[in-house]
Amino acid sequence: MASYHKPDEKTLQCLRDTANKLRIHSVKATCASNSGHPSSCCSAADIMSVLFFHTMKYKAADPRNAHNDRFILSKGHAAPILYGAWAEAGYIKEADLLNLRKIDSDLEGHPTPKLAFVDVATGSLGQGLGAACGMAYTGKHFDKASYRVYCMIGDGECAEGSVWEAMAFASFYKLDNLVAIFDVNRLGQSEPAPLQHDLEMYRKRCEAFGWNTYVVDGHNVEELCKALWQAQQVKGKPTAVVAKTYKGKGLKGIEDADNWHGKPIPKDKVEGLLADLKKAIETNKPLSPECPVEDAPNVNITSVAMPSPPGYKLGEKVSTRRAYGDALAKLGKASDRVVALDGDTKNSTFSETFKKAHPDRYIECFIAEQNMVSVAIGCATRDRTIAFASTFAAFFSRAYDQIRMGAISQTNVNLCGSHCGVSIGEDGPSQMALEDLAMFRAIPTCTVFYPSDAVSMEKAVEISANTKGICFIRSSRPDTAVLYSPDEKFEVGQAKVVRKSDHDTVTVIGAGVTLHEALAAADLLAKEGKHIRVIDPFTIKPLDAETILSNAKATGGRIITVEDHYKEGGLGEAVCSAVAEEPDILVQMLAVTQVPRSGKPTELLDLYGISAKCIVAAVRSTFAN
């Protein structure tokens, strides 16, 4: 192992001085906005100084450079000190720091990727390390590059289980290019953090999770330099640096005092405190980061296309969950940047098909869905991969905050949820996704795919790989007939009219399993001389309002929606929203309206009013009226 060389005293003093400059920036910025978290910034100042101006290798003029070391500020409320660091690096004008939190400034209250030096949005605590894991995994296994990933974590957010999901993941995968720095400043928002300054307990916890761990004085720049250098020498383990710090460090009367979280410095104290910080600065010599090793490969993830058309035959019975796995494996042949993640459900979601075809690009995240989503978001940063993460759709509800933050992060991650609705059968309600459409429809950047056969599923996978924002693909368990020929064209927001005649008097809209129930209902009704039009929306968001409206008008303004989902927030409400401003349109919604039970799929579709038999009854009622 290489031997450590202590930085000379001049360098150490420059790092101390830079830390105090960062404190000054944080105080000034939060005073200008009259809001923010200066005390949380001050505890982290020495860590930030050493990271940004001694340890990390990056091009300050090009923050998103693929070769740069990465940094995630998981304690996102300390954003002003991150902005201050980039000002000291020369990327931000110092005067712009005074625009913190203003309506026309991208220096928001918590970091977002509107800023080139921010990879993922933080602020909802406990999520930064999971994303850092995804970035580190990508660097080690996909890019095979030298860049390292650093994540600063607040002690208060360590109460979040997602932090420990990420700790377990990083250790299991031996992410020795990852360093987590715990800013243990003792004080939370409303009272002290659970462990306060019990550094030994933090050390034991980190080591128990398999991390190489150092406990340091977080205000001693030499100790920080040494620990972060040692971390670079360690192989086979991620490193945790547990830093004892004081909230409000350097601010007389505020340092280590309760009740200062999220409060700017009072105007009558500002000048005196700034003067104290300025007195501590001995030199104005600027420090520059070292340039990175340029060994990350060039990556192009645009316009990824399936190598061949779908190979399914009309009428063939294939579940859309199986088609998802086949499609993903196929897409993996088209680009070596397609990666798949799963939460120990790969033999049910069929992501195992991808794993068998491309084992080096599959990440098993085990039963930790929050972390899985965060890791996928991390993998997708800087456009390094096309990431697909899958589990039962119901279990994405556990990761909803990560998904919500993913939208703020401008991520392009793709999520596939299987086992939707009562049609899964005997497993019962805990496994049935009946809220997922509502969840994902509420995400502003999300495209929601609901393929109804194997061909449309393959097309959905291909399209989602090339679609900006979050994509959610809903897959079903039952085997259903292939409806579309291999050359059928699919587009986001474009529905398919799958059954049509000149005598149709009702438009029925189904998706997934219920589309097949609608077609079966159409066959039954045709024997009675009654004809219905059947529409497959393909995407629930955006919904093809134009096709729905034109067909509704052609069928007397009558629409019946049928969905394997709760009524609230699903297909029916999406259709109602699309036709809300149109006069003389009547929508009847068939949906699951109560917590379901175990049973055979056909029994459950009947029991909850969404089977072909129930559609027939609804249509007859419409005719009768």
N, C-alpha and C positions, 0 to 999 in steps of 0.2 A: 504494500500500500504506500502511496505517496505520502510524504511527511508534510504536516501543516506548517505554513509560514505565517506567523502573526503579521497583520498589516502594520505598516509603520505608524508612528504616533500622529503624523500629519494627516494620513488617510483616516485614521480613527476620529480625529477631531473634525475633519470635514463631514464625516458621517453623523457625528453628534450635532454639528451645526445644521446639516441638512434636515435632521429630524426636527429641530426647533423651527426651521423655516416652514416645514410642513405643518407644525402646530400653528404658526402665525397665519398661514394660508387658511387653515380650517377655521380659526377664530374669526378672521376677517370675513370670510365667505358666509359663515352662518350669521354673523352680525348683520351683513348686508341684506340677507334674506329674512332676517328676524325669525329664523327657524333652522332646525337641523340638530346635529349631534356632535358638538365640538368635544365634549368630554370623552366620547367613544373614539374619536379621531386621535386625541392626544395620547391615549394608552398605546395606540398602534404605531406611533410616529417613528420610533427607533427601528421597529421591525420593517416598516415600509422603506426607511432610508437605506438599511442594509440590503434588503431585497432588490430595490430598484437601482441602487448605485454602487453595489459591490458584488452581488451574487448572480442576479439574472443577466442573461445575455439576450439582447434584442436591439433592433434598429428603431431608435426613438422616433424617427421621421416616418416610419412605416409600421404602425402598430399591428396590423393584421398579417404581416409577413409570415409565410408558412414556416420559416426556420426559427422564428422567435420563441423564447421561453414564454410560457403562458402564466397568467396570474388571475385568480378569481377571488374577489372580495366577498366571501360568503356573508360576513356581517355587513350587509349592503348599506346599513344606516350610516356607516363611516365613509360614505361616498366622498365627502369633501377632501379627505386626505388622499384618496385615490386621484382625484382631480389635481390636487396640489402636487403629487408626485409627477404627473405628466406635464404639469407646468414647469417643474424643476428640470424635467428631461427636455423641455423645449418644444413640446408638441402643442401645448395650450398656452395662449397668452395669459400672463399673470392677471391682467386687468379683467379677463373674461371670468375669472373665478368669482368676481363680485356679482355675476349674473346668476349665481346658484339659485335654482328653484324658480326662476322667472319664466313666464309663459313662453317667451320666445328663445329660451336657452335650452340646449340639449344636456346641460349639467343639471340633471333632475335630482330629486330628493334621494333616490336610490339609483344605482347604475343600470343603464340599459344599452343594448347594442346600437342605439342611435349614434353612440360614440365608437369610433373605430377601435379603441383600446379595450372595449368591453365585449367579451364573447358571449356571456349569458347574463340575463337580468337576475339580480339578487335583491333581497329585501324581505321576502317571505323566508324566514330563517330555516336553516337546516338543509338547504338544497345545493349549496355551492360545491361541497365535497363530492357528491354524486356526479355532477357535471365534470368536475376535475378528473374523476376516475375515468369517464368516457374519453376525455382528451388524452389522458396518460395512456390508456389502453390503445388508443389510436396511434399515438406516437411510438409506442413500443412494438406493437404487433402489425399494424397496417402501414404506417409510414416508415417504420424501422429507422427513425431519425434521432438526432441527439437532443432535440429540445426537451426541456423539463417543464413540469407543471407544479405551480405553487398555489396553495389555497389558504387564505387566512380565515379562521373560524373564531367566532366569539364564544366565550364560555357559557353565556346564557343559552345559546342555540344548541348546546350539547345535550339539552333535555329532549331534543327532537330525536325520535327513533331513526329517522332517515340518515342522520349523521353516522349512526352505528351500523346501519345497513351498508353504507359506503365504506366504513372502516373494514368491515368483514370482506367486502368485495375486493378492495385494494390489496388486502393481505393474501387472499386466496389466489389472486392472479399475479402476486409478486411484483407489483408495480413500483419498481425501484426508481422510476423517474418521477415519482410523485412525492411532494412534501406538503404536509398539513401543519400550519402554524397556529397553535391555539393561543389566542390573546386572552389570557386569564386575568382579567382586571377586577374580578371579585363581585362587581355590582351589576345587577340586572336592570330592568326598566323600573320596576316598582319596589323591589327589595333585593337583597343579595342573592347571587346565583347559588344553587344548592351546595356546591362544594367549596364555595368561596376561594380561599387561597390554599386549599389542600392539594398542593402540587404532586404529592406522593400518590394520592388516589388517581389523579389524571394519568400519571406515569403507569401505574398498575393497570388501569383500564386500557390504555393504548397498547401496552405490551401484551396484555391478555388477548387483544385482537390481532396480535401477530405483527405489530409495528416496531421497527427500530425507533427508540424514543430517547430524546434528550430533554432535560429540564434546565432551563436557563433563566437568568435575570433578563426580562424583556426590555429593560432600559440600558443594558450594557452592550454596546455595539460590538465589542470584541468577542464577548460570549456568543452573540448572534452570528458573527462572521464565522467563528469556529464551528458552531453546530451546523450551519448551512453548508460549509465546506465538507464536513464529515459526512453529511447526508449524500453528497455527490459520490463519495467513495464506496457507499454501501451497495451491495448487489443482492438481489433476491428478496428484498423487503422494502416497503414504503417507509418513509421516515416521518415521525411526528416530533415537532419542536414545541414543547410545552413552556410557554413564556409567562413568567410572573410579571404582571404589569399593574399599573394603578390608573384607574379611570381619572381623566382630567390631569394627567401627569404634567407638571410644570406650571399649573394654574393655581396660584396661592389661594387657599380658602375653598377650593373646589376639588383639588386632588384627593382621591379616595373618600370623598364625602358623598353621602346618600342624597337622593332627590335632585340630581343634576342631569339625568338622562333625557336627551331630546330637548334640551333648553339652550338657547343662545346665551352668551355671556351678557349680563346686564350692562347697559350703556355706561353706568357710572364706574364699572370695574374694568372696562375694556382697555383703556389707555395704559393703566398701571400694569395689567397682566402682559400686554404686548411689549411694554418697555422691559419687563423682567426677562421675557423670552429673547428679546433682541440683545440684552446685555450678555446673555449666555453664548452668543455667537461670536467666535473668535476669528473666523475667516470667511471670506465670500468666494473662495475658490470653488468653481462649479465642478461637479463630478459627472463623468460620462459613463454610460453602460458599455460593457464589452460587447462586440458584435458576435452574433451567433455563428455556429458551424452551419454551413449551407448544404445540408444533406437530406432535406425533406424532398420527396419526389414531386414533380409537377403532376397535378391532378386535374382532370376535366370530367365533371359529372353532368354535363349538359347533354340533352338529346339522347338519352339512353333508350334504346329500342329493343324489343324482343327479337331474338335471332330468327324466329319463324312464327307463322300464324298458329293459333290454337289448334290442337290436334284432336278435339272432341267431335263426336258425331251427334247430329240432331237426335233427340230422344234418349241418348245415353244417360244413365243415372249416376250423377256425381255430386257429392256435397261441395258446397262452396268453400268449406274449410280445407278440404283436401285439394281443391283447385288452387287455393291460396299458396299452399306449400309447393305445389308443382310450378306455379307461376313465379314464385320467388326464386326457386332454384334455377329456373330458366333465365330469369333476368340476371342472375349472378353470372351466367355465362357471357352475357353481353358486356358486363362491366365488373372489373375486379374491385370496384369501390362500393358495390352493394354488400351491406353487412346485415346480419340478422341477430336479434336478441330475443330471448324468451325467459319466462319466469317458471321454469320447470313444468311447463304444459306442452312442450314441443310435440309430444306424441298425440295430443288432442287438437292443437292448433295446426298441426302438420308443418310447423317450421322445421321439424326434424328432417324433412325432405331436403331443405336447404343445407342443413348441417351435414347430411350424408354426401351431398355434392360438393360442398365448399367448407370443409370442417375448420379451416384456418380463418374463416370469416364469420364464424358463429360464436356468439357470446352467451353462455349460460349465466343468467342472473339469479337463478333460484327464486325462492318464494319471497321476493322483496320488490314488489311492483313499483313502489315509489322510487327506489334506487334505479330500477330498470329504465324507467322513463328518463330520469336524470342522466344516466349513462348514455342512453341513446341521443339525448340532446347534446351531450358533450362530444360524442362521436361525430355529430353532424356539424359542429362548429367549423368555421373557416372553410366550409364546403369541402371537407376532407373525405366524407363518405356519404352514401345514400343509405340511411339507417331505417330498418324496419323492426319494430318491436311488437311482440304478440303475447297475448294471454287471453283467458276468458274475458269477454267484454265487461262482465260484472266487476272484475277485479281492477279495472282501470278507475273505478270510482275511488279506490284507495289512493290513487295517484293523481286525483283531480287537481290538487294544488300545483303539482309539478307540471301538469298539462297547461293549466292556466298561466303559470309563469313562462312556460315554453312559448306561448303566444307573445308575451311581452319580450321574450328573447329573440323574436323573429326567427324561430327555428323552422327547419324544413323536415322535421322528423315525421315518419309514417308509423301509424299504430293500427294493428289489426286485432279486433276483438271477436272471438268465436263464442259459440254456445249462447247465442242470443235467444231470448224469449222462452215461452212455455214449450215450444216445439222440441227442446232438448229432452223432455220427458222425465224419467224417473228420478233423476238427480235432485229435483226439487228446487224451491225458490232461491236458496242461497247461491245457486250456481247460474240462475237465469238472469241475463241482462235484460232488464225492462225499463231502465232509466238512461241507457247509454246514448240514444239519439238526442234526448233532451240535453244531456251533458255536453256533447260535442257540438250540437247546434249553437250552444251559448258561447263557444270559443270564437272570438272574432276572426282569427286567421284560418279557421278550420274548414276544409272541404270534407263532406261526409258522403262516402260511397256506400251503397247498399246493393251489391250485385245479387242478381236472382238466379244466375246459373254459372257454370264453369267458365264459359267463354267471357261473360261480362266480368267475372272475377279476374281473369287473366288481364283483361283490358284495364281494369281498375288498378291493378298492381303496377302496370306499365305507366299509366297516366299519373298515378300518385308519385312515382319516382321522379317525374318531371314537373311537378306542381309545387309552387312556392307555398310556404306556410305549413301548418299541421294538416296531415291527411288521416282520416279515420276510415277504416274499411270494416264493415260489419259482415261477419261470416256466420253461416248456419251449420248445424250439425246434421240434419237429415239429408239423405241422398235425394236429389231432385233432377228432373229431366233437363237436358241441354235444350235451350230454346233458340239459340242464335247460331248462325253459320259462322265459320271461322273468319270470313271476310266482312262481318258486320262491323260498322264503324261506331265508336263510342266517343262521346265528348262530355266534359264536365258541364252540368246544367242542361243536358239534352236528354229528354225522356224518350221512351220507345212506346209506340202504340202497338201492342202485341195481338189484339183481337179487335176487329172492326167490321161493321156492316152498315148498309144504308138505313137499317131499321133499328139501330141502337137507341134506346130510350134512357139509359143510365150509364154514366161513366164510373167504373170501379178502378180504384188505384190501390195496388198492392205492391209489396216489395219482399224479396227473399221468399220465405216459405209461403207467405200469404198471396204472392202473385200466382203461385201454382194453385192455391186454393181458389183464387178468383177465376182462373182458367177452367178449373173443374166445375165451378159454379156456372160458368158460361155454357159449358157443354150440357149441363143438366137443364138449364133454362131454355136452351135452344130447342130441346125436345118438346117444350111447352109452347114454342113459338114466340118466346120472349128473348130479346137480344140485348146484350150489354157490350159496352166498349171497355177494354181492359188496357190499363197503362202501367208500364214499368218505369218509375222515375229515374233509376240508376243512381243519381245523386239526390240526397235529401236536402243537402245544402251545397251549392245553390240549387234551388228547385226550378224546374222548367215550367214557370207560370204560364208562359205563352201557349205551350202545348196543352196544358191542363185546361186553361180557359177556353181555347178554341174547341176542344172536344166536349167540354161541359156544355157550351152553348149549342153544340150540334146535337146534344142528347137531352134537350129540354131543361138545361140548367141544373141537372141532378147529378150529384157526386156522392159516391160511397167510398170511404177510405177504410182499409182493413190492414191492421198491423199487429205484429207479435211484439208488443211494447205497451207500456202504460199510455193512457190517453194523453197525459200531460207532457207536452213538449215533443211529441213524436211526429209521425208522418201526417196524421190528421190535422194537428195544429199547424204544421207547416203549410198544408194545403189551404186551411182556413185563412192563414195570413196572406197567402198568395192571391186569394179571391176576395179579400175583405172589402175592397172598394168597388166590386162589381155587383150591380143590382141583379136580383132574380136568380142568384146562384144559391142552391141549398146543399149543404154538406152534412152527411150523416157519417159519424165516426164509429167504426167497430174496432175496439181495442181492449186490452186486458184492463179491467177496472178494479181488481182486488188482488191482494197478495195470493199467489197461486199455491198449489200443492203438488206433490208427486203424482205421477200417473203416466200412462202411455201417451206419446205425442198426439195421436189422433183423439184420444179421450180429452186431453187438455185443450186442444183447439176447439173442440165442441163445447166443453164446459165453460170456456171463457169467451165464447161468441165470435171466433175468428176463423172458423172452418168454412169449407165450401157450403155445407148445409146452412150455416148461419148467414152466409152471403146471399144464398138463394132466398132465405126468409126475408132478409132486408130488402132485396129487390122486389119480391112479391108485395111487400108492404108498400113500397114506393109506387108500384103499379096500381095497387088498390086505392091509393090516395090521389 
